[in-house]
């Protein structure tokens, strides 16, 4: 049976909250079970107790509850009796989280909901942003569709100005624009055609944006420990955020995603924000990480509208520097870009397929080095908490079917004891949970496995599975 991780937020809750009145002696109450391979019946007969034996230290003892009957297993699911929250409360919480993420970039802003800048209509806020850009001699060149990953749309639109290979291919496959006689058409018909062309451009960009989103999240996951040192945030928290970004649940590009975008595509991003001081920030690639785009660094300017109650994710606009006079450019970099030959411009961006090919090469190079991933010490407390969360998420995803749940336990234990290979275990996870679900589980299981050799094997297999998937989509 092929399952899919439906409720990934269950795994994101590292501390699993369980109603103690539901069942006594829960496996989640045992701090030692994670490393145990020896099982002893609990005096109450309601759980399996365990002890740590150094000779069997390497096992993933992912539950040890095979003697629990199906009635007890049905009680494993955490209580979902929570207070009903209105959609407005959820939106306010999301807005607060987004504002705090932006505030971490030292912007001059307020986080009060009653401030006028939080409740102004989007049209008013957008007009203020445009005036702010004009004061800096910038003009808006592209407006992405609302309710989307606007930063990714802007970046992809900018890159396609160098090489529109993806757009020409998309138009050829969709038959746009249709061939027809334009003679005798009025202004209404021409306006309709312009509207169709704009909609087609958004559709074409949306295809590329989804591929860019996946690659951006995977690039961050591949280099999560480098990001951990830069942002001073735990790898587990970064993985949560990147997987949420990858799963289409989050339509926001925040501080982490912007830095990743600049690093992965070798961009220099000037971010002009509509805070109370009109702050400007230069976002550059992180040192020590390789770009997967060739052709040299590209500079671009983005106008950023801070999150409001009507646009909780914020909004990005693409802007270009205006010339002081015809033929006179204020920005030296922009003038140099205009002087590039057509061949040089096309080499600066060769499409999303070429981007994924370069990412495949990056996977190979990173795995061949592979020392950074295991440089940090194993955290037993984090492993214990994550183990409980993983089991709870798997139990929910198995729809409380004890047979499917036991199968996951058995396969995990067999791999933890070295009785099966990482390739076989990854194949099982992919069949049971799909490729995305398997990658999701493995990224957190790496923090549960105490044996370094097993972690290396599982990590290598996890990324090679993605490598093989990409190779099927893009021709070499």
N, C-alpha and C positions, 0 to 999 in steps of 0.2 A: 504494500500500500504506500502510495506516495502522499506524504503529508507536507504541509507548509506551516511555517511559523506565523500563526495568525496574530498572536498578541505578544509582540516582542517587548512591550513595556514590562511584562512580568519578569523577564530576565534583567531588565535595566534596574529593577529595584533590588539592589544588593542586599539590603536588610529586608528580609521577607517577614511581613507582619502576619502572625497567625493567632487566631483566637484560641486561647488556652483551654476554653471549655469544650472545644470541638473534639479533641483527642488528647490523651495523656501519653507521656513518654514518646513524643514525636522524635523522629530521627534528626530533626533540625535542632534538637536540644543537646545533641552529642557533639562535643568539640573534637573528639578524637576520630570520628568515623571516617573522615576524609582519607586518612592514610592507612586505614585498617584493612587487613585481608583475613583476619581471624574473627569469626563471628560466634558469639555466645548468647544464648537465649536470655532475654531480660527476665528478672524475677517476676515481673508482672505478666510476662508472656505476651506483651503488646509491642515490643520493639526488639531489635537486635543490638546488643551492646558490642563494643569492640575495644581492642587494645592495640597499641602500636608495637610492632615487632620490627626491629631494625633489619632483620633478614628478609622481611617482606615489605620494606619501606616503599618500594616503587609502585605499588598497586594503586589504581584509582578505585577506592572502595566506594563507588557511587551508590550507595544506600544500604545494601545488605538487609533487605527487608522481604526477601522472597517468601518467607513463611507467613506474611501478613495476608489475610484473606481479602477478598474484593470489597467487602463492606468497610474494612478499615482503610483501604486504599482510597475509597471514595471520599473519606474524610480528610484526605491529604490536602485538598485544594484549600487555599486560604479563604477566610471569610470575606465576602464581597459586600457585606452590609455596611455601606458607607453613607454618609449624608448626601442627599441629592443636591447637586450644585447646578446653578443656572448657567446658561451659556455665557451670560455676562461675566459671571465670576471667573469662568475658565478663560475668557478673553482678557480680563484684567490681569490674571496671573501670567498669561503668556506675554502680555505687553510689559509687565514689570520685569520678567526674565530677559526680554529682548533689550529693554532700556539699560538694565544692569550690565549686559554684555557690551553694549556700546559705551557705557560709562567707564568700563575698564580701559578704554583707549584714551582716557584723560580728556574727554570732550567737555565743553562748557555747556552743560545741559541740566535740566531739572527732571526729577522722576515723579513729580506730583501729578496725579490724574487731573486735578482741577485747573492746572495751568492751561492757558489758551492754546499753547502750542500742541497740546495733546488732543484737543477736541475740535480744532479747525477743520473745515471741509478739505478734502484732498485737493480740490481745484485751487483753493486759496494757498495751501501749503506748497503746491507745485509752482504756482506763479512766483511765490517768494523765492523758491529755489532758483528759478530761471533768472530772476533779477540779480540774485547773488552771483550767478555764473557770469552774467553780462558785466557786472562790476569788475570782474577779474579777466575780462576780454575773452570769455568762453561763450560758445553757443551750443545749444543742444543739437545733436546730430541723429540721435536715435532714442525712441521711447518704447521700451518693451511692454508687452501686454500686462495688465494688472493681474494680481494673484498668481504670479509665477516667480521663478528664480531669476529676478530681474538682473542681478549682477552677471550671471552666466550668459543671459541673452546679450547683454552689452558687450561682454568680452568676445563672444563668438561672432557677433556682428562686426566688431572691429577687426578680428582676424580675417574674416571673409572679404574685407576690403583689400587685403593683400592677394588673396587667391580665392575666387568664388567657385572652386571645383565642386564642393558639396552642393551648392545651390544649383549649378548647371546640371549636375547629375540628378538631383531631386526633380527639377523641372522636366528633364527628359523622361523620367520614370512616371511622372504624374500627367504628362501632356499639357503642361502649362507654359506659356499662355496658349490658349486655343487659337488656331489660325482662322481669321475671318476678315471680311471686308470692313474697314473702318470708314469708308466714304459715306457721307451723309449723316453721320452720327452727331447728336446734339451734345450739349454740355452735360446733361444728365447721364447719358450713356458713358461718356468719358469718365465722369466721377465714379460711376459704378465699377468701371474697369480698374480705376485706381484703388478703389476699396478692395476689390478682389485680389489685386496684386499685393496689397499690404497684408491681407489675411493669408495669402499663400506664403509670403515671406515669414510670417509668424509661425506657420505650420512647419515650414522647412527648418527654421531655427529651433523649434521645439523638439524635433527629432535629434538634432545635434546636441541640444542642451541635456537631454536625458542621457546620452552617451557620455557627455562631459561630466555630468553629475556622478555617474557610476565610476568613471575613471578617477575623478578627483577624490572620492571617498576611499577608493582602493589604494590610491597613492598615499593618502594620509595613514591608512591602516598599515601599509607596508613600512612606513617610516615613523610609526607611532612613538617609538622610544626617543627619537630625535626631537619630536614635537613635545614629548614629556619634559625634556630638559629645557626647551625654549620657553614653554608656557608655564612651567612649574606646576603642572597638573598631572595627576596619576594617569597611567596608561589605560586603566579600566574606565575612568571617566571620559577620556578622549575617545575610546572605542565606542562607548555608549553614544556619544554625540555624533560620531562619524557614521555609525550604523543607522541612527535615526535620520541623518541627512540622506543616506543612501536609500532608505526604504520609502521615500516619497512622502513621509509624514511631516517633513519640515520644509517649508517653502522660504526659508530665510538663509541668507548668506551673511554670517557674522564675522567676528574678528578672526577666528580660526580658519574659516573657509577662504577668506580673502588672502590670508598669508599663504595658504596652500595653493590657491589659484596663481598667485604671483610666482611662487617657487616652481610649481609644476610646469608652467608655460613660459617662464623667464620673462615676466612682465614687471614694469615699473609703473605702479598705479598711484596717481595723484587723487586722493579722496577729498572732495570738498563737501563738508557736512553743513547742514542748515541748523546747527546749534546756535546758541545765543551769541557766539563770537565768530561764526562762519569759519570754523577750524579747517585747516588744511593739513593733511597727513600724507607722507610718502611711504608707500608699502612696497618693500623690496623683497626679493627672494631670500630665503634663509640660507646662510652659509653652510657648506658641507653637504647639501643635497643637490642632486643632479636634475636638470630640467629634461623633460621628454619632448621638447620642441626645439628644433634646430633653426638656425638662421639669424641669431642675434637677439638682443633684448628689444622689446617693443614697449614704448611709453604710451599711456593712455590716461585720460582724466575721467573720473566718475563723479557725478553729483549725487549725494546720498541724502535722502529725506528720512529723518529719524522716525521710528515707529510711533504711530498715533492710534487712537481708538478706531479709526476707519481704515488703517493700514498697519496692522500690528507687526508685520514683518519688515517694515521699512521699504524704501523704494530707491532704485538706482537709475540714473540717467547717464547716457554716454555724451560727452562733450568734447569739442575740439577748440583749439586756440584760434581766435580770429586774427587776421592780418591787420597790422596798423594802417596799411595802405595797400592798394593793388600791387602785388609783386614783392611786398615787404613783409617778412614773417618775424614775429616777436620771439618765437620759440626756435632756437637753433636746431633742436632735435627734429622738430616738425619739418624744417627746411631740408634737413639732411634726408628725411624720409621721402620727401618729394623728389629728390635727386636720384633715388634708387632706380636702377633699370628694371624693366618689366620682369626679367628673369630673376633678379635679386628679390623683388617683391614676392614673386610666386614661391620662392624657396623659404620665405619666412613663415609660411603656413601652407601645409599640404593636405589639410583635411583631417577629420576626426579618425578616419581609418589609419592614417599614418601615425596619428597620436597614439592610438592603441598598439600599433606595432612597436613604437618606441617604448611604450610601457611594458610590453612583453620583454624587451631587452633589459629594461630596468629591473624587472623581477629576477631575471637570470643573474644579473650582476650583484644584486642585493643578496640573493641566496648564496652566491659563491663566496661572498665575504662573511656574512652571517654571524659576526662576533658581537655586534651591538645588541642584538635581541636578548641575549642571555647574560649580559654583563651585570644586571641587577640581581640582588639576592632574592630568594624565594620568600614570599610573604605568606606565612601560614595563617594568620588571622584573615587576610583577604581571601585566601583560598577557601577557608571554611565558610565564610559568608557567601562567596560566589557559588560554591558547590550546592548549597541549599537553594539558591535562586535558580540555578540551572535545572535542578531536579524539579522544582515547582513549575517552571516554564515548560519542560518536557511533559510533565504530567498533564498540564492543561492542554498542550498541543496534541497529546494522544487521546484527547477527549475522555479521559478517565478510564481508558481501556487498560486493565492491568497486564494483559498479554503483551501489548505494544510497549508498555512501560518497562516490563521485565526484560524485554528484548533489548531495549536501550541499555539497561543496567548490565545485562550479561555481556553485551558487546564492549561496553566501556571497561568493565572489569577485565575482560580477556585482553584488551589492549594494554591496560594498566599493568598487568602481570607479564606482558611481553609474549603472550601466546598467539597474538595475531599481529599483523603488520599495520603500519599507519595507513598504507594504501587501502587495505581491506576495510579498516575502520572508517576511513573517509568515504569509501564507496557506500558503506551501509548508511552513513549519515546523509549522503546525497540522495539515496533512494528513499529514505524515510522522511526527510525534511526538505528536499530540494537543494540546489546548489547554494542559494543565498542563505537558507536556514542552516545548512551544514557549515558554511564559512562563519556564520554568526556564532554558532555553538563552539566551534574550534577556537575562535579568537578569545573566548573566555575560558575554555578548558585549558588553554596554555597557562593560565594562572592557577589552575587546580592541580596540574600534574607536578609532583615534586621531583620526578626524575628528569634530569636535564636532557639525557639522550632521547627519551621519548618525546619531550617537547620539541627538540630539533627535528625529529622525524615527522611529527604531526604538522609542524609549521611548514616544512619543506613540501609536504604533500598538499597542504591547503593551498599554497600559492601556485604549485604546478597544476592543480586542477583548474584554477582560474586561467592560467597560462594556456592550457589546452582549450578552454572554452573560447578565449579570445582568438586563438589561432583558427578556430572553425568559422568565426564571424568575419575576420579580415584575412584576405589572401596575402601570402608572403610576397 
